[in-house]
Amino acid sequence: MKPYLRSLSAAALLALVAATPSFAATETFSLDGSHTRVGFSVRHIFTPVKGEFKDAKGTIELDPANLNATKVDVKIAAASINTNNERRDGHLKTEDFFFVEKHPEITFVSKSVTVGKDNKGKMTGDLTMRGVTKPVTLDVEVLGIQGSGPGAVAGFSARGVLNRKDFGINWNRALDNGGALLADDVQLEIDVEAKIPKPAPAAPAAPAGGTK
């Protein structure tokens, strides 16, 4: 190949690489609380009653080329529970249930993630609630990843079931015709939007010569 053709080919290759979007090997996304729902559902007599925790923070370490290396670390304020009933929410915060005065945080730390080509899979991690830590496995789906670096956005969903008694939440009441007021199984319904924060804008420069 002639020298000028070799130089032209190298320049074209560099231009192509520069124009192609790329992902860093691993990037850290932060939960966007305004677009994230940590929800649950529990049967009350016959009917499922839904609720959510309004204050969830955390990070997701993500490599789009290797989703199985994803790491999740989430902290939830137990006192942020909301079931659209103030009296019920007050009871849930007591020692009968979450005992938020003694155990203000619920945490989840992932241990393993397996995601297939359809972006669906399993995530296992340690859930700590009311001072008790137990392994929990969730069905997860990667809904999408847009961009790279500051401003990038990713979406996820997770579903699962846990037994509240495994975490020392045993309160219940027998019904007159048999059975119990509350089910033991809790359905988890989690939808997450996470972002890589953009840098804060620089403060405006002071006027030249200072103030008079």
Residue frames as a rotation matrix with the C-alpha (Angstrom) as fourth column:
MET 1
0.582 0.813 0.000 0.00
0.813 -0.582 0.000 0.00
0.000 0.000 -1.000 0.00
LYS 2
-0.087 -0.610 0.788 1.31
0.515 -0.705 -0.488 3.46
0.853 0.363 0.375 -0.91
PRO 3
-0.801 -0.330 -0.500 2.21
0.588 -0.271 -0.762 5.71
0.116 -0.904 0.411 2.06
TYR 4
-0.861 0.486 0.150 -0.53
-0.495 -0.868 -0.028 8.27
0.117 -0.099 0.988 1.38
LEU 5
-0.028 0.873 -0.488 -3.17
-0.390 0.440 0.809 5.52
0.920 0.213 0.328 1.09
ARG 6
-0.269 -0.149 -0.951 -1.93
0.693 0.656 -0.299 3.95
0.669 -0.740 -0.073 4.36
SER 7
-0.978 -0.123 -0.167 -2.23
0.204 -0.724 -0.659 7.34
-0.039 -0.679 0.733 6.11
LEU 8
-0.552 0.834 0.010 -5.70
-0.696 -0.467 0.546 7.87
0.460 0.295 0.838 4.66
SER 9
0.036 0.549 -0.835 -6.88
0.086 0.831 0.550 4.44
0.996 -0.091 -0.017 5.89
ALA 10
-0.578 -0.324 -0.749 -5.52
0.748 0.157 -0.645 5.09
0.327 -0.933 0.151 9.38
ALA 11
-0.970 0.235 0.068 -7.27
-0.245 -0.927 -0.285 8.47
-0.004 -0.293 0.956 9.51
ALA 12
-0.241 0.932 -0.271 -10.57
-0.592 0.080 0.802 6.90
0.769 0.354 0.533 8.40
LEU 13
-0.098 0.147 -0.984 -10.26
0.515 0.854 0.076 4.22
0.851 -0.499 -0.160 11.08
LEU 14
-0.860 -0.278 -0.429 -9.62
0.510 -0.410 -0.756 6.80
0.034 -0.869 0.494 13.79
ALA 15
-0.779 0.620 0.097 -12.61
-0.587 -0.775 0.234 8.84
0.221 0.126 0.967 12.64
LEU 16
-0.054 0.780 -0.624 -14.84
-0.214 0.601 0.770 5.76
0.975 0.175 0.134 12.75
VAL 17
-0.343 -0.148 -0.927 -13.74
0.777 0.510 -0.369 4.87
0.528 -0.847 -0.060 16.30
ALA 18
-0.987 -0.076 -0.139 -14.29
0.141 -0.820 -0.554 8.46
-0.071 -0.567 0.821 17.44
ALA 19
-0.579 0.814 -0.051 -17.80
-0.711 -0.473 0.520 8.49
0.399 0.337 0.853 15.98
THR 20
-0.104 0.524 -0.845 -18.85
0.088 0.851 0.517 5.16
0.991 -0.021 -0.135 17.56
PRO 21
0.386 0.267 0.883 -20.41
-0.799 -0.382 0.464 5.43
0.461 -0.885 0.066 21.05
SER 22
-0.250 -0.542 -0.802 -18.61
0.060 0.818 -0.572 3.35
0.967 -0.191 -0.172 23.65
PHE 23
0.852 0.506 0.137 -19.24
-0.153 -0.010 0.988 2.24
0.501 -0.863 0.068 27.21
ALA 24
-0.139 -0.839 0.525 -16.74
-0.938 -0.059 -0.342 2.31
0.318 -0.540 -0.779 30.01
ALA 25
-0.695 -0.179 -0.696 -16.00
-0.093 0.983 -0.161 -1.17
0.713 -0.047 -0.700 31.34
THR 26
-0.207 0.650 -0.731 -17.95
0.943 0.332 0.029 -0.55
0.261 -0.683 -0.682 34.53
GLU 27
-0.635 0.090 0.767 -19.97
-0.083 -0.995 0.048 2.53
0.768 -0.033 0.640 35.43
THR 28
-0.789 0.328 -0.519 -21.81
0.600 0.236 -0.764 3.39
-0.129 -0.915 -0.383 38.62
PHE 29
-0.387 0.783 0.488 -25.45
0.124 -0.480 0.868 4.42
0.914 0.396 0.089 38.33
SER 30
-0.990 0.139 0.010 -27.40
-0.040 -0.209 -0.977 6.01
-0.133 -0.968 0.212 41.21
LEU 31
-0.389 0.918 0.074 -31.07
0.920 0.392 -0.030 5.29
-0.057 0.056 -0.997 41.86
ASP 32
-0.852 0.278 0.443 -33.35
-0.116 -0.927 0.357 8.10
0.510 0.253 0.822 40.72
GLY 33
-0.879 0.461 -0.122 -35.83
0.281 0.293 -0.914 8.30
-0.386 -0.837 -0.387 43.59
SER 34
-0.358 0.782 -0.510 -38.42
-0.602 -0.611 -0.514 10.22
-0.713 0.123 0.690 41.57
HIS 35
0.145 0.387 -0.910 -38.60
-0.950 0.311 -0.019 7.40
0.276 0.868 0.413 38.99
THR 36
-0.734 -0.417 -0.536 -38.11
-0.225 0.894 -0.388 4.38
0.641 -0.164 -0.750 41.25
ARG 37
0.278 0.854 0.440 -40.76
-0.866 0.025 0.499 2.35
0.415 -0.520 0.747 43.08
VAL 38
-0.865 -0.448 -0.228 -39.96
-0.265 0.791 -0.551 -0.17
0.427 -0.416 -0.803 45.81
GLY 39
-0.092 0.971 0.220 -43.35
-0.937 -0.159 0.310 -1.80
0.336 -0.177 0.925 46.23
PHE 40
-0.992 -0.128 0.016 -44.90
-0.125 0.922 -0.366 -4.80
0.032 -0.365 -0.931 47.92
SER 41
-0.109 0.988 -0.111 -48.23
-0.755 -0.010 0.655 -6.57
0.646 0.155 0.747 48.21
VAL 42
-0.987 -0.129 0.097 -49.66
-0.160 0.688 -0.708 -8.63
0.025 -0.715 -0.699 51.11
ARG 43
-0.359 0.909 -0.211 -53.00
0.236 0.307 0.922 -10.45
0.903 0.281 -0.325 51.26
HIS 44
-0.907 0.227 0.356 -55.36
-0.419 -0.387 -0.821 -8.97
-0.048 -0.894 0.446 53.89
ILE 45
-0.063 0.843 0.534 -58.17
-0.430 0.460 -0.777 -11.49
-0.901 -0.278 0.333 54.56
PHE 46
0.508 0.282 0.814 -58.96
0.535 0.637 -0.555 -12.02
-0.675 0.718 0.173 50.85
THR 47
0.951 0.085 0.296 -57.59
0.289 -0.583 -0.759 -8.97
0.108 0.808 -0.580 49.07
PRO 48
-0.010 -1.000 0.009 -54.00
0.980 -0.012 -0.198 -7.98
0.199 0.007 0.980 48.25
VAL 49
0.927 0.170 -0.334 -53.04
0.263 -0.930 0.255 -4.66
-0.267 -0.324 -0.908 49.85
LYS 50
0.378 -0.801 0.464 -50.25
0.753 -0.025 -0.658 -2.75
0.539 0.598 0.593 48.15
GLY 51
0.888 -0.192 -0.417 -47.66
0.144 -0.746 0.650 -0.43
-0.436 -0.638 -0.635 49.64
GLU 52
0.547 -0.766 0.337 -44.27
0.486 -0.038 -0.873 1.06
0.682 0.642 0.351 48.93
PHE 53
0.262 -0.576 -0.774 -41.22
0.782 -0.344 0.521 2.65
-0.566 -0.741 0.360 50.50
LYS 54
0.949 0.272 0.158 -40.85
0.314 -0.770 -0.556 6.25
-0.030 0.578 -0.816 49.37
ASP 55
0.629 -0.777 0.005 -37.17
-0.765 -0.618 0.179 6.68
-0.136 -0.116 -0.984 50.31
ALA 56
0.784 -0.427 0.451 -34.74
0.419 0.900 0.124 4.34
-0.459 0.091 0.884 48.54
LYS 57
0.617 -0.681 -0.395 -31.14
-0.768 -0.630 -0.112 5.17
-0.173 0.373 -0.912 47.71
GLY 58
0.484 -0.504 0.715 -28.37
0.107 0.845 0.524 3.11
-0.868 -0.177 0.463 46.24
THR 59
-0.065 -0.622 -0.780 -25.97
-0.874 -0.341 0.345 2.30
-0.481 0.705 -0.522 43.43
ILE 60
0.837 0.211 0.505 -25.80
0.072 0.872 -0.484 -0.13
-0.543 0.441 0.715 40.54
GLU 61
-0.182 -0.936 -0.300 -22.35
-0.582 -0.144 0.800 -0.97
-0.793 0.320 -0.519 39.17
LEU 62
0.671 0.646 0.363 -22.98
0.018 0.476 -0.879 -1.92
-0.741 0.597 0.308 35.57
ASP 63
-0.618 -0.746 -0.247 -20.97
-0.349 -0.021 0.937 -3.17
-0.705 0.665 -0.247 32.59
PRO 64
0.312 0.854 -0.415 -23.31
-0.790 -0.010 -0.614 -3.32
-0.528 0.520 0.672 29.55
ALA 65
0.026 -0.374 -0.927 -21.00
-0.832 0.506 -0.228 -5.86
0.554 0.777 -0.298 27.91
ASN 66
-0.648 -0.242 -0.723 -21.16
0.155 0.887 -0.435 -8.15
0.746 -0.394 -0.537 30.95
LEU 67
0.060 0.798 0.599 -24.47
-0.592 -0.455 0.665 -7.82
0.803 -0.395 0.446 32.79
ASN 68
0.645 0.175 -0.744 -23.62
0.330 0.814 0.478 -10.80
0.689 -0.554 0.467 35.00
ALA 69
-0.433 -0.844 -0.318 -20.99
0.750 -0.142 -0.646 -8.63
0.500 -0.518 0.695 36.71
THR 70
0.006 0.525 0.851 -23.67
-0.105 -0.846 0.523 -6.18
0.994 -0.092 0.050 37.90
LYS 71
-0.655 -0.197 -0.729 -23.52
0.693 0.227 -0.684 -5.20
0.300 -0.954 -0.013 41.58
VAL 72
0.097 0.804 0.587 -26.41
0.124 -0.595 0.794 -3.64
0.988 -0.004 -0.157 43.49
ASP 73
-0.699 -0.278 -0.658 -26.31
0.688 -0.012 -0.726 -1.89
0.194 -0.960 0.200 46.86
VAL 74
-0.188 0.772 0.607 -29.57
0.097 -0.600 0.794 -0.36
0.977 0.209 0.038 48.12
LYS 75
-0.901 -0.001 -0.434 -30.65
0.433 -0.065 -0.899 1.30
-0.027 -0.998 0.059 51.39
ILE 76
-0.211 0.926 0.314 -34.31
0.316 -0.239 0.918 1.93
0.925 0.292 -0.242 52.21
ALA 77
-0.854 0.034 0.519 -35.66
-0.458 -0.522 -0.719 4.11
0.247 -0.852 0.461 55.01
ALA 78
-0.771 0.563 -0.298 -38.11
0.592 0.806 -0.009 1.81
0.235 -0.184 -0.954 56.81
ALA 79
-0.460 0.599 -0.656 -40.07
0.430 -0.496 -0.754 4.79
-0.777 -0.629 -0.029 58.15
SER 80
-0.726 0.170 -0.666 -40.89
-0.577 -0.677 0.457 5.86
-0.373 0.716 0.590 54.57
ILE 81
-0.853 0.454 0.259 -43.45
0.506 0.840 0.195 3.05
-0.129 0.297 -0.946 54.26
ASN 82
-0.645 0.675 -0.359 -46.72
-0.651 -0.731 -0.204 4.16
-0.401 0.102 0.911 52.66
THR 83
-0.850 0.442 0.286 -49.88
0.506 0.835 0.215 2.11
-0.143 0.328 -0.934 52.22
ASN 84
-0.656 0.584 0.478 -52.24
-0.063 -0.673 0.737 5.09
0.752 0.454 0.479 51.76
ASN 85
0.584 0.781 -0.221 -53.59
0.241 0.093 0.966 4.65
0.775 -0.617 -0.134 55.29
GLU 86
0.010 -0.657 0.754 -51.99
-0.573 -0.621 -0.534 6.74
0.819 -0.426 -0.383 58.02
ARG 87
0.486 0.230 0.843 -53.18
-0.863 0.281 0.421 4.57
-0.140 -0.932 0.335 60.90
ARG 88
0.988 -0.126 0.093 -51.97
0.142 0.973 -0.180 1.37
-0.068 0.191 0.979 59.23
ASP 89
0.417 -0.887 0.198 -48.62
0.124 -0.160 -0.979 2.96
0.900 0.433 0.043 58.35
GLY 90
0.141 -0.327 0.935 -48.20
-0.879 -0.476 -0.034 3.99
0.456 -0.816 -0.354 61.99
HIS 91
0.774 0.197 0.602 -48.79
-0.493 0.784 0.377 0.38
-0.398 -0.588 0.704 63.10
LEU 92
0.900 -0.436 -0.009 -46.31
0.305 0.643 -0.703 -0.94
0.312 0.630 0.711 60.51
LYS 93
0.220 -0.855 0.470 -43.59
-0.309 -0.518 -0.798 1.26
0.925 0.030 -0.378 61.99
THR 94
0.481 0.040 0.876 -44.00
-0.874 -0.052 0.482 -0.24
0.065 -0.998 0.010 65.47
GLU 95
-0.487 -0.723 0.489 -42.36
-0.794 0.600 0.096 -3.25
-0.363 -0.342 -0.867 67.10
ASP 96
0.326 0.687 0.650 -45.17
-0.234 0.724 -0.649 -5.45
-0.916 0.060 0.397 65.71
PHE 97
0.953 0.061 0.298 -43.73
0.271 0.273 -0.923 -5.03
-0.138 0.960 0.243 62.22
PHE 98
0.553 -0.775 0.307 -40.66
0.372 -0.100 -0.923 -3.07
0.746 0.624 0.233 61.06
PHE 99
0.686 -0.279 -0.672 -39.71
0.670 -0.118 0.733 -1.57
-0.284 -0.953 0.106 64.46
VAL 100
0.567 -0.429 0.703 -38.24
0.509 -0.489 -0.709 1.46
0.647 0.760 -0.059 62.70
GLU 101
0.866 -0.251 0.431 -37.03
-0.468 -0.711 0.524 3.10
0.175 -0.656 -0.734 65.91
LYS 102
0.457 -0.704 0.544 -34.53
-0.272 0.471 0.839 0.27
-0.847 -0.531 0.024 66.42
HIS 103
-0.287 -0.498 0.818 -34.05
0.621 0.554 0.555 -0.78
-0.729 0.667 0.151 62.78
PRO 104
0.170 0.431 -0.886 -34.34
-0.206 -0.864 -0.460 2.36
-0.964 0.260 -0.058 60.63
GLU 105
-0.185 -0.328 -0.926 -32.82
-0.947 -0.193 0.257 0.84
-0.263 0.925 -0.275 57.46
ILE 106
0.691 0.251 0.678 -33.63
0.028 0.928 -0.372 -2.03
-0.722 0.276 0.634 55.16
THR 107
-0.023 -0.790 -0.612 -30.67
-0.823 -0.333 0.460 -2.98
-0.568 0.515 -0.643 52.97
PHE 108
0.885 0.168 0.433 -30.04
0.097 0.846 -0.525 -5.21
-0.455 0.507 0.732 49.97
VAL 109
0.029 -0.925 -0.379 -26.59
-0.819 -0.240 0.521 -6.17
-0.573 0.295 -0.764 48.65
SER 110
0.821 0.315 -0.475 -26.38
-0.557 0.624 -0.549 -8.38
0.124 0.715 0.688 45.57
LYS 111
0.183 -0.748 0.638 -24.17
-0.426 0.524 0.737 -11.47
-0.886 -0.407 -0.223 45.57
SER 112
-0.741 -0.401 0.539 -24.75
0.295 0.526 0.798 -12.91
-0.603 0.750 -0.272 42.09
VAL 113
0.136 0.741 -0.657 -26.51
-0.587 -0.474 -0.656 -11.92
-0.798 0.475 0.371 38.88
THR 114
-0.709 -0.272 0.651 -27.33
0.338 0.679 0.652 -14.15
-0.620 0.682 -0.389 35.91
VAL 115
0.170 0.728 -0.665 -28.92
-0.410 -0.561 -0.719 -12.45
-0.896 0.395 0.204 32.89
GLY 116
-0.020 -0.104 0.994 -29.60
0.668 0.739 0.090 -14.13
-0.744 0.666 0.055 29.55
LYS 117
-0.847 -0.355 0.396 -29.62
0.523 -0.425 0.739 -12.75
-0.094 0.833 0.546 26.02
ASP 118
-0.045 0.913 0.405 -33.24
0.703 -0.260 0.662 -11.68
0.710 0.314 -0.630 26.50
ASN 119
-0.539 -0.310 0.783 -32.07
-0.228 -0.841 -0.490 -9.37
0.810 -0.443 0.383 29.33
LYS 120
0.550 0.726 0.414 -34.01
-0.676 0.096 0.731 -11.44
0.490 -0.682 0.543 31.88
GLY 121
-0.201 -0.664 -0.721 -32.57
0.024 0.732 -0.681 -13.49
0.979 -0.155 -0.131 34.70
LYS 122
0.709 0.361 -0.605 -32.03
0.543 0.268 0.796 -13.92
0.449 -0.893 -0.006 38.43
MET 123
-0.131 -0.740 0.660 -30.34
-0.325 -0.597 -0.734 -11.84
0.937 -0.310 -0.162 41.12
THR 124
0.546 0.211 -0.811 -29.49
0.627 0.539 0.562 -13.23
0.556 -0.815 0.162 44.55
GLY 125
-0.301 -0.662 0.687 -28.44
-0.089 -0.697 -0.711 -11.05
0.949 -0.275 0.151 47.44
ASP 126
-0.622 0.019 -0.783 -28.57
0.756 0.276 -0.594 -10.46
0.205 -0.961 -0.186 51.16
LEU 127
0.029 0.714 0.699 -31.68
0.045 -0.700 0.713 -8.65
0.999 0.011 -0.053 52.41
THR 128
-0.789 -0.269 -0.553 -31.44
0.563 0.044 -0.825 -7.18
0.246 -0.962 0.116 55.92
MET 129
-0.184 0.820 0.541 -34.69
-0.224 -0.571 0.789 -6.18
0.957 0.024 0.289 57.57
ARG 130
0.764 0.483 0.428 -35.50
-0.468 -0.043 0.883 -5.69
0.444 -0.875 0.193 61.24
GLY 131
0.210 -0.817 0.536 -31.91
-0.942 -0.022 0.335 -6.69
-0.262 -0.576 -0.775 62.03
VAL 132
0.294 -0.049 0.955 -32.19
0.004 0.999 0.050 -10.09
-0.956 -0.011 0.294 60.30
THR 133
-0.183 -0.435 -0.882 -30.18
-0.910 -0.264 0.320 -10.93
-0.372 0.861 -0.348 57.16
LYS 134
0.173 0.296 0.939 -31.44
0.093 0.945 -0.315 -13.61
-0.980 0.142 0.136 54.75
PRO 135
-0.896 -0.443 0.021 -30.65
0.039 -0.030 0.999 -14.50
-0.442 0.896 0.044 51.12
VAL 136
0.233 0.963 -0.133 -33.33
-0.050 -0.124 -0.991 -13.49
-0.971 0.237 0.019 48.63
THR 137
-0.758 -0.408 0.509 -33.58
0.459 0.221 0.860 -14.35
-0.464 0.886 0.020 44.93
LEU 138
0.039 0.737 -0.675 -35.38
-0.212 -0.654 -0.726 -11.99
-0.977 0.171 0.131 42.56
ASP 139
0.165 0.088 0.982 -36.52
0.933 0.310 -0.184 -12.32
-0.321 0.947 -0.031 38.95
VAL 140
-0.030 -0.280 -0.960 -34.90
0.080 -0.958 0.277 -9.36
-0.996 -0.068 0.051 37.18
GLU 141
0.457 0.128 0.880 -35.09
0.880 0.076 -0.468 -7.69
-0.126 0.989 -0.078 33.79
VAL 142
-0.574 -0.628 -0.526 -32.82
0.403 -0.776 0.485 -5.07
-0.713 0.066 0.698 32.26
LEU 143
0.438 0.897 0.059 -35.32
0.548 -0.215 -0.808 -2.75
-0.712 0.386 -0.586 30.57
GLY 144
0.745 -0.231 0.626 -32.73
0.528 -0.368 -0.765 -0.66
0.407 0.901 -0.152 28.75
ILE 145
0.139 -0.768 -0.625 -29.49
0.671 -0.391 0.630 1.29
-0.728 -0.507 0.461 28.95
GLN 146
0.781 0.179 0.598 -29.13
0.580 -0.565 -0.587 4.65
0.233 0.805 -0.545 27.20
GLY 147
0.720 -0.539 0.437 -25.85
-0.393 -0.836 -0.382 6.46
0.571 0.104 -0.814 26.85
SER 148
0.378 -0.705 -0.600 -22.59
0.824 0.552 -0.130 6.30
0.423 -0.445 0.789 28.73
GLY 149
-0.721 -0.691 0.053 -20.91
0.568 -0.633 -0.526 8.56
0.397 -0.349 0.849 31.25
PRO 150
-0.812 0.392 -0.433 -22.64
0.139 -0.590 -0.795 11.49
-0.567 -0.706 0.425 32.98
GLY 151
-0.375 0.773 -0.512 -26.30
-0.864 -0.492 -0.110 11.64
-0.337 0.401 0.852 31.98
ALA 152
-0.748 0.089 -0.657 -26.61
-0.303 0.836 0.458 7.95
0.590 0.542 -0.598 31.09
VAL 153
-0.106 0.821 0.561 -29.87
-0.983 -0.003 -0.182 6.25
-0.148 -0.571 0.808 32.12
ALA 154
-0.842 -0.093 -0.532 -30.72
-0.213 0.962 0.169 2.60
0.496 0.256 -0.830 32.82
GLY 155
0.000 0.919 0.393 -33.99
-0.978 -0.083 0.193 0.87
0.210 -0.384 0.899 33.72
PHE 156
-0.871 -0.294 -0.394 -34.59
-0.188 0.940 -0.284 -2.37
0.454 -0.173 -0.874 35.64
SER 157
0.267 0.899 0.347 -37.43
-0.831 0.032 0.555 -4.35
0.488 -0.437 0.756 37.18
ALA 158
-0.849 -0.483 -0.212 -37.37
-0.290 0.763 -0.578 -7.01
0.441 -0.429 -0.788 39.89
ARG 159
0.295 0.947 0.131 -40.05
-0.779 0.158 0.607 -9.32
0.554 -0.281 0.784 41.23
GLY 160
-0.663 -0.529 -0.530 -39.94
-0.128 0.777 -0.616 -11.86
0.738 -0.341 -0.583 44.05
VAL 161
0.584 0.811 -0.025 -41.57
-0.191 0.167 0.967 -13.40
0.789 -0.560 0.253 47.11
LEU 162
-0.674 -0.738 -0.017 -40.37
-0.186 0.191 -0.964 -13.52
0.715 -0.647 -0.266 50.71
ASN 163
0.247 0.686 -0.684 -41.81
0.639 0.416 0.647 -14.84
0.728 -0.597 -0.336 53.95
ARG 164
0.305 -0.096 0.948 -42.09
-0.377 -0.926 0.027 -12.00
0.875 -0.365 -0.318 56.45
LYS 165
0.975 0.103 0.199 -41.67
-0.223 0.362 0.905 -14.41
0.022 -0.927 0.376 59.38
ASP 166
0.510 -0.860 -0.038 -38.13
0.773 0.477 -0.418 -15.16
0.378 0.184 0.907 58.19
PHE 167
-0.372 -0.632 0.680 -37.34
0.304 -0.775 -0.554 -11.59
0.877 0.001 0.480 59.27
GLY 168
-0.826 0.002 -0.564 -39.10
0.564 0.020 -0.826 -11.69
0.010 -1.000 -0.017 62.62
ILE 169
-0.743 0.669 0.015 -42.29
-0.665 -0.740 0.096 -9.97
0.075 0.062 0.995 61.43
ASN 170
-0.938 0.251 -0.239 -44.74
0.271 0.961 -0.051 -12.35
0.216 -0.113 -0.970 63.07
TRP 171
-0.729 0.679 -0.083 -47.75
-0.317 -0.442 -0.839 -10.22
-0.606 -0.586 0.538 64.05
ASN 172
-0.792 0.577 -0.198 -51.11
-0.029 0.288 0.957 -11.57
0.609 0.764 -0.212 62.96
ARG 173
-0.580 0.689 0.435 -54.68
-0.711 -0.167 -0.683 -12.00
-0.398 -0.705 0.587 64.12
ALA 174
-0.906 0.295 0.303 -56.92
0.358 0.916 0.179 -15.07
-0.225 0.270 -0.936 63.89
LEU 175
-0.673 0.738 -0.056 -60.24
-0.602 -0.501 0.622 -14.67
0.431 0.452 0.781 62.09
ASP 176
-0.230 0.670 0.706 -63.50
-0.852 0.211 -0.479 -15.83
-0.470 -0.712 0.522 63.66
ASN 177
0.796 0.604 -0.049 -64.19
-0.534 0.661 -0.527 -18.30
-0.285 0.445 0.849 60.85
GLY 178
0.589 -0.666 0.457 -60.63
0.535 0.746 0.397 -19.60
-0.605 0.011 0.796 60.74
GLY 179
0.395 -0.547 0.738 -57.54
0.771 -0.239 -0.590 -18.45
0.499 0.802 0.327 58.92
ALA 180
-0.169 -0.584 -0.794 -55.47
0.847 -0.498 0.187 -15.35
-0.505 -0.641 0.579 59.59
LEU 181
0.645 0.432 -0.630 -55.83
0.188 -0.889 -0.417 -11.65
-0.740 0.151 -0.655 58.93
LEU 182
0.445 -0.594 -0.670 -52.52
-0.832 -0.550 -0.065 -11.39
-0.330 0.587 -0.739 57.04
ALA 183
0.950 -0.240 -0.201 -50.67
0.091 0.825 -0.558 -13.74
0.299 0.511 0.805 54.72
ASP 184
0.555 -0.826 -0.097 -47.06
0.286 0.080 0.955 -14.66
-0.781 -0.558 0.281 55.49
ASP 185
-0.141 -0.619 0.772 -45.85
0.953 0.126 0.274 -14.29
-0.267 0.775 0.573 51.90
VAL 186
0.334 0.123 -0.934 -44.99
0.013 -0.992 -0.126 -10.80
-0.942 0.030 -0.333 50.64
GLN 187
0.517 -0.111 0.849 -44.86
0.849 0.192 -0.492 -10.08
-0.108 0.975 0.194 46.91
LEU 188
-0.112 -0.643 -0.758 -42.08
0.308 -0.747 0.589 -7.68
-0.945 -0.167 0.282 45.91
GLU 189
0.578 0.355 0.735 -42.65
0.813 -0.171 -0.557 -5.30
-0.072 0.919 -0.387 42.98
ILE 190
0.189 -0.666 -0.722 -39.61
0.297 -0.662 0.688 -3.14
-0.936 -0.344 0.073 42.22
ASP 191
0.645 -0.029 0.763 -39.08
0.747 -0.183 -0.639 -0.81
0.158 0.983 -0.096 39.27
VAL 192
0.285 -0.699 -0.657 -35.88
0.488 -0.484 0.727 1.21
-0.825 -0.527 0.203 39.08
GLU 193
0.818 -0.272 0.507 -34.55
0.357 -0.452 -0.818 4.03
0.451 0.850 -0.273 36.97
ALA 194
0.509 -0.736 -0.446 -30.91
0.550 -0.120 0.827 4.84
-0.662 -0.666 0.343 37.61
LYS 195
0.942 -0.172 0.288 -28.62
0.117 -0.636 -0.762 7.53
0.315 0.752 -0.579 36.27
ILE 196
-0.071 -0.969 -0.237 -25.01
0.994 -0.049 -0.095 8.57
0.080 -0.242 0.967 36.18
PRO 197
0.595 0.419 -0.686 -25.17
0.560 -0.828 -0.019 12.06
-0.576 -0.373 -0.727 37.70
LYS 198
0.483 -0.410 0.774 -24.04
0.579 -0.513 -0.633 14.99
0.657 0.754 -0.010 35.62
PRO 199
-0.533 -0.729 -0.429 -21.40
0.825 -0.334 -0.456 17.26
0.189 -0.597 0.780 37.18
ALA 200
0.380 0.624 -0.682 -22.76
0.749 -0.641 -0.168 20.26
-0.542 -0.447 -0.711 39.04
PRO 201
0.643 -0.137 0.754 -22.51
0.544 -0.611 -0.575 23.47
0.540 0.779 -0.318 36.96
ALA 202
-0.405 -0.885 -0.229 -19.52
0.855 -0.279 -0.438 25.62
0.324 -0.373 0.870 37.77
ALA 203
0.292 0.450 -0.844 -20.14
0.746 -0.659 -0.093 28.65
-0.598 -0.602 -0.529 39.95
PRO 204
0.820 0.034 0.571 -20.15
0.456 -0.643 -0.616 31.93
0.346 0.765 -0.543 38.03
ALA 205
-0.197 -0.979 -0.048 -16.83
0.885 -0.157 -0.438 33.75
0.421 -0.129 0.898 38.03
ALA 206
0.230 0.193 -0.954 -16.48
0.727 -0.686 0.036 36.77
-0.648 -0.701 -0.298 40.32
PRO 207
0.950 0.145 0.275 -16.49
0.295 -0.700 -0.651 40.14
0.098 0.699 -0.708 38.52
ALA 208
0.079 -0.981 0.176 -13.07
0.819 -0.037 -0.573 41.40
0.568 0.190 0.801 37.59
GLY 209
-0.488 -0.394 0.779 -11.66
-0.026 -0.886 -0.464 43.88
0.873 -0.246 0.422 40.07
GLY 210
-0.771 0.205 -0.603 -13.90
0.633 0.344 -0.693 42.62
0.066 -0.916 -0.395 42.92
THR 211
0.300 0.948 0.104 -16.82
0.871 -0.317 0.375 44.52
0.389 -0.022 -0.921 44.42
LYS 212
-0.621 -0.463 0.633 -16.81
0.222 -0.878 -0.425 48.20
0.752 -0.124 0.647 45.30
